[in-house]
Amino acid sequence: MNPDRRYMNLALALGRRGQGRTWPNPAVGAVLVKDGVIVGRGWTQPGGRPHAEPEALARAGDAARGATLYVTLEPCSHHGKSPPCADAIVAAGIARVVSAVEDPNPEVRGQGHARLLAAGIKVDVGLCADEAAHDHAGHFLRVREKRPFVVLKLAVSADGKIAAAGNRPVAITGEAAKARVHLLRARSDAILVGIGTVLADDPLLTVRLPGLEAQSPVRVVLDRALRIPGTSRLVHSARQHPLWVLTSDTSDAPAAMKLGGAGAQVIRVPATAARGLELKAVLNALSERGITRLLVEGGATIASSFISAGLADEIWLLRSPDNIGADGVDAFASADILQSPLWASPATEKLGRDTLTTFRRA
């Protein structure tokens, strides 16, 4: 493999370590190489700071002078809550920067690369651009469309059902698939369900993998009429794990005050009589609060709503080899919804007895 690509692949892997913990900042990875030896590595730290570049520079120390920096996103050029990374790179005496992709943020957008070039640093842009663009898709969408990247997860039986008759919950996938879903949760900024899922399952929506419990995402519930019970596990744990309840701008004020008193944050968004809460308004509200990667784990209604609105970017379909039966609840309103040319399936893997198929918008 080309050495540049090998080091950039390492930078991408490092950046993914921060996914779910760096919002509202992107999860960036950086690698410093000098004379064929890695002298520094870094990734965006929890809360978004320090950035990946100063982390790598600090670890390299004096060895950074004359080195090549591989970074998965254009170094920032503006003063925010920390100094510009471009200035730190110049001050460290870096000889060359290999940057995967330009940052669309108007405060950066080519200016970071320009500052490096003006300082006499050789800059190469575009290596592993597709991989980096996927990793930073949430940041890009938040900048361009004021919404997060949306991953829709569904567990279905062999006959395409997500629940038994009467919407009765039933275990569908095995332990390996469940562990993968919890890892996906840990790499998400927020996890969203509808009030129907809350009433039917009373979920907790936290990460329950050993060592990753602290990486539970923000829990988000779409609840137009504020029907979420005060006795639910979500409300009871609101002070330990953030709970955001999105509701209609006309929902009951006393109910909202009770939820607030329990530690939940109530967020009002527009609703329509026919479709409930406006999903674009929901995503905009989450984006405004810094969410870049959203995992949707709701039932058939939520899944179909996001897909039909064109607001799902990736779908994780976990399929069990077992049937539920003809009286079970269909996963989608239309059985062939994923046969559309709008969706491509780049990956399938076995997880125990179950199969994970990932669909991405073509």
N, C-alpha and C positions, 0 to 999 in steps of 0.2 A: 504493500500500500504506500502511496505517496506520503512522505513524512508530514507535509502540511495538512493533509486530510486526517492523518492519524492524530495529530495534536488537536485539530479542530473537533474531531469526534470525542476526544477526551474532554474538551471544554464544554461540549454539548451535554455530556454525561454529568459533569460537575454542576452545570446550571440546573439540571433537572432535580438535583438534591434540594433546591430551594422551593420547588413548586408547591404551592399551597401555603407558604409561610412568608412570602416577600411582598404580597399585595399591599398597597397599590402599585408597587414597582415590579418590573419584569424580573424573572429569575434568570440571571445571566451567569455564564461560566467563563473563566479566563485561565490561560496557561502561559507561562513564560518559559522560553527555551533558549539556551545559549550553548553554542558548540555541540549541539545534539543532545544536550542534557536538560531535563526539566528542572528549573531552579525556583519555580514558584507556581502555586495553584491557588485559585480563589473562586468563590461563588457568592452571589448576593446573600446576605445574612438575614435572619428573621426580622420582619418589620421593614425590610427594604434597604437597610444600611448596616454596615458599610457595603458599598457596591463591590462587584467581583474584582474589578481592576485594582483598587487600592489594597484589597485583601491579598491578591497575588503579589503585588509589589512589596508589601510589608514582609511577606514570607521570603521573598527573594533577597531583600536587602541590597547590598552593593552589587550582588551578582546580576541585578536587573540591567545595569548599564551595558549597552551594546546588544541586548537580547531581543528576541522576537516575541511579540505578544499575540496570542490567538484569543479572540474574544467573540462571543456569539451574537453580540449586538453592538452597534456603533457606540463608542464611548461618549458619555454626556459632555456637553460643552457649556452648560448654564449653571448658575449658582442656585441651588435649592437649599435643602437642609444640610447639604455637604458640598464641598468645593467640586468644581468640574473634574471628572476623571481624565479628560484630555490634558488638562494642565498637569496633573500628577504624572501622567505618562511622559510628557515632555520633560518635566523636572527630573525624572528617573533616568533619563538618557537612553530610552528605548530606541533601537535602530529601525525596527520594522514592526508594523501592525497588520495582522491578517484578521479582517473583520467579516463576519458571516453576512450581515445584512444591515442596511441603513435603518435608523430609527425614524418612524414617521411622526414622532412627537414634534409639533411645530417649534418647540424650544431647542430641538437638536437638528433633525432632518438635514443631514449632510454637514452641519457646522462642526461637529466633532471631528469628522474626517478631514475637513478643510483646515482646522486648527493644527492637526498633526502634520499635514502636508506643508503648511506654512512654516513649521518648525524644522523642516528638513527630514522628517521621518517618512520612510517608504510605506505606503498604504496600499494594501490589496483588499478589495471588497468582493464578496460573492461566493466564497468557498462554503459549501454546505448550506447555501441560502435556503433551499426548500426545507431542510430539516430544522434550521433555525426559525424560519417563518412559522412552522407548525408549533414549535416550542413556545414561541412568543405570540401566538395567534390571539391570546386573550388581551395582551397589551395593545396589539395592532387594532383589534376590534374596538377596544375601549377608546382609543384615540380617534379612529375613523368613524365609528358608528355609535359610539356611546353605549356600548353593551359588552358583556363578557363573552368569552368563548363558551359554548354550551355543549356539554357531553350528556347524552341521554342514555341511561342504563336501564335495561329490561331483562328480567329472567323469565324465560318462557319454557313451557313443556314442549315435548316433541310434536304435539298437535296444536301448538301456537296459543296456549292459554297461560294467563298469569295468575289466576285464582280459581278456586272451585266454585260451584254453583252458589248463587247468592253473595258473590264477592267474598266468600269465606277464605281467609289466608291459608296457604298450604306451602310447606317447604318444597322448593323446586330444585335448587342446585345444591351441590355438595360442598364440603369444607374447603377444597382448593379454590373453587369459584368464589366462595364467600371471602376468603383471604385476599383474593385479587381485588374484589370490590372495596374492601377496607383500605387497601393500598391506594386505590383510585381516590377514595375519600380523602386520604392523607395528602394527596397531591392536588386537591381542589381547594379553592378559597372558600367556597360555600356549597351547601347541598340543599336542594329544594324539593319539597313534596307538596301535594295539595291537601286540603283539609279532609278529603275522603280517605286518604291513606292514614292520616293521624287518627281518625275516628275508628277505622277498621283494624289498624295494627298497633296503635300506641307505640310508635318507634322511638328510639333514643337518638339515632342518626349520628353517633360518635364513631371514632376509630377504635377498634378493639383488637389491634395487633400488638403483641408484646414489644414494648419500647417505643411505640408510636402513638400511645394514648394521648399525649399532649398535642398532637397534630390534628385534632378533630377540627373540622371546618365550621364556619358559621352555619347554623341551622336556619333555614328559611321555609316558612309555611305560607302558602297562598290560601287565604281564609277571608273571603269576601264579606261574610256576615259575622265574623268573629265568633265562630262556634267552637273554637278549640277549648277543651275542658281545662279548668284550673287544676284538675287532678291528674292531667296527662304527665307522662315522664318528661316530655319536652319542657313544659312549664316548670315542673319541679326542679329541673336541672339548669334553668335559665341563668342562674348566677354563676354556675360553674362553666357552662359552655354557651356562647352567645346565641340567642334566639331572636330572629327578626320575623315578625308576623306582618305580612303585607295584606292590606285590607282595602275595602272601598272607601272613598272619601266621604261616604255618607253612613258608614257603619256606626254602631252604638258607642257613644263616648264613654259611658261608665264601664263597659266591658274593656275598652282600650286602657282605661285608667287602672283597672285591676291587673291587666297583663303587665303594664308598666311597673306596678308595685311589686310584681313577682320577679322583676328583673328582665323581662322581655322588652324589645324595642318594637313599637307599632309604627308601621310606615304606610301612609295612605297613598293610593294611586287610583287613577280613573278606572271605572268599570262600565260595561254595557249590559243591557238587559239580556241580550242573547248569549254573550260569550263569557260573562264573568269579568274578571280583572283583565285589563289590556296587557298582553304579554310584553309588548314593546315598552310600555310604561314601567312594567315590573323590571325588565332588564336595564332600563335607563336608571331607575332608582338604585339598583344594585351597583351599577357602574359608577354612579355619582359617589357612592360610599366606598369605592376602591376595589370592588370585586372584579377580577379579570378571568377567573376560571370557575365556571358553575357546573356542578353535577346535578342533573335532574333524575330523581329516583321515584317519581310518582307512578301512578297506575296508568291504565289505558287512556283515560280522558286527558290527563296532562301530556302523555306521550304524543297522542294524536294532535293535540292543540299546538305543541311546539313544532311538530313536523309540518303540519298544514300551513302554519304561519311562516314557514321558511326560517325558523329561528333555532333549529338544531344544527350543529356543525359536525358532530360526530355521534355515532350510535354504537353502544356496546351491547350486543345481543348475546346473552348467555343462554344456551339451549340445553335442556336436560334430555336424556334418552327416554324418559318416562312420559306417558300420557296422563292427562287429567280427565278427559272425557268431553263429549259433545256439549254437555251442559255447563262447562267451565266458561270463564270470562276471557274473551278474545283480547290479545295483546294490542291489536290495532283495530281501528274502525274499518280499515280496508286490509284484507289479508295480503295483498300484493303491494303494499305501500313501499317496501324496500326494493321492489323490482324496477322502480323508476330509474331512468338514465341519470337522474340527479344524484344518485348514490353509487359510489364505488366501494368495493370490498377488498382492501389491500392486504388484510391479514386474518388468518384463522388459526387458532391453537387449541389444543386439548388441555383441559384443567380437570384432572381426574376423569370421571365419567362424563363430564359436561364439555361443551364446545363453546369457545368465545369467538364470535365473528365481529370484527370492527368495520363499521361503515363510515366513510367520509364523504362529504358533499363533493361531487365531481367538479 
